[in-house]
Amino acid sequence: MTSTTTAQSLAGRTQQHIALTEQYAAHNYHPLPVVLAEGHGAWVTDVDGKRYLDCLAGYSALNFGHGHPRLLARAHEQLDKLTLTSRAFFNDQLGPFAQALAELTGKDLILPMNSGAEAVETSIKVSRRWGYDVKGVAEAQASIVVMEGNFHGRTTTIVSFSNDSDATVGYAPYTPGFRMVPYGDIAAMRAAIDETTVAVLLEPIQGEGGVIIPPEGFLREVRALCTETNVLMVADEIQSGLGRSGTTFACDHEGVVPDIYVLGKALGGGIYPVSAIAADHDVLDVITPGSHGSTFGGNPLAAAIGHEVVAMLQTGEFQAAAVRLGERLEAGLAPLVGNGFDAVRIRGLWCGIDITDGVATGRQVTEALLQQGVLAKEAHGQTVRLAPPLVATDDDIDTLVEAFKTVMAEFRA
Ligand SMILES: *Cc1c(COP(=O)(O)O)cnc(C)c1O
């Protein structure tokens, strides 16, 4: 085989995989044209052998990077011992995991599920039941206050309170019981709360919305309002939590403790779907045998991986890395503000960039970054969000910044 035919057959592999996927997998995503085959740390390799810096990190499911040795070792060990029991029986992994996650969150109890959407659903069910059993809300009247621009998952109930038409059109009838207010508007939130209100559900930073950081003090005001009105504060930390924002939870930035933490994504270490909610007895004790469950939730493999994730977060090293790398990224990107960027929002190693209208769209920027060996994802229209793994190096961050500079110079030319 000549080197020319080798190059051709390699380049052909990407096209083949894309064609096969497009032919047989439903078109619910619009992926960038890259077919990944391997990943280690912050870097992935495609089927043609080209390497990319992964600056999406599975929407923060890969906070610890691809194939972190500690997580892989723990997963391999458990894989050979016991993977699934169902909750019809106890297993020897769930108790220690639950204890560790309860300690990390400072809560009495956890309820394990699998996907993030299931954990959000769990928080909604728990809040409603708490409303009826504890607060004394009239039967079937419970209301939950949610934010404009939210993203909480894809179930029928969750999309019922999304204001993103892409996510909602064609899925009616929608689940009632939700009231939407502008993100960051405490007066509107106060006006939306009445005696039927059981919970305020919010992301402490809106991830899919474009890494939208609320006004300083907002989370503290929400906490105070919820306490005053006897409403549960439910923080969806599925994407913002577990180190991404430079603290264990994004609520920590304002010293706020919600009544319910909703966790997922990085809790599974990028290996396995693991989600959970965490709350105190006065809230989570409303759940009784048979009232909620999951075949896979709390299984030994999930619990072993989740436990290792919690142990890794307890050292604080990943939170510290997010702060350090985020500052480096912010300094590197600053010269582009006014030079192709309208704004850069950053908290920890989590960044939303608004591309100046007319320079390029978010999608065009991610396509150009791909050519530079950087994987990123647009949020809405003009926004690109960055969430490199927290195991990225200073050099990796510099690589990302240089790629952005090259790309933006091309668009401005
Ligand atoms: C990703 C995400 C979810 C949904 O998680 P899935 O595992 O995709 O169901 C919910 N809330 C937030 C804030 C998320 O980022």
The ligand as a MOL file (V3000), in Angstrom:
LIG
                    3D

  0  0  0     0  0            999 V3000
M  V30 BEGIN CTAB
M  V30 COUNTS 15 15 0 0 0
M  V30 BEGIN ATOM
M  V30 1 C -27.3240 18.0580 31.4360 0
M  V30 2 C -28.2570 18.6970 32.4040 0
M  V30 3 C -29.4370 18.0600 32.8200 0
M  V30 4 C -29.8990 16.7530 32.2330 0
M  V30 5 O -29.0080 15.6950 32.4470 0
M  V30 6 P -29.1370 14.3610 31.5570 0
M  V30 7 O -28.1400 13.4350 32.1770 0
M  V30 8 O -28.7900 14.7380 30.1450 0
M  V30 9 O -30.5330 13.8900 31.6800 0
M  V30 10 C -30.2090 18.6930 33.7740 0
M  V30 11 N -29.8580 19.8830 34.2800 0
M  V30 12 C -28.7350 20.5250 33.9120 0
M  V30 13 C -28.3880 21.8420 34.5320 0
M  V30 14 C -27.9060 19.9660 32.9390 0
M  V30 15 O -26.8210 20.6200 32.5320 0
M  V30 END ATOM
M  V30 BEGIN BOND
M  V30 1 1 1 2
M  V30 2 1 2 3
M  V30 3 2 2 14
M  V30 4 1 3 4
M  V30 5 2 3 10
M  V30 6 1 4 5
M  V30 7 1 5 6
M  V30 8 2 6 7
M  V30 9 1 6 8
M  V30 10 1 6 9
M  V30 11 1 10 11
M  V30 12 2 11 12
M  V30 13 1 12 13
M  V30 14 1 12 14
M  V30 15 1 14 15
M  V30 END BOND
M  V30 END CTAB
M  END
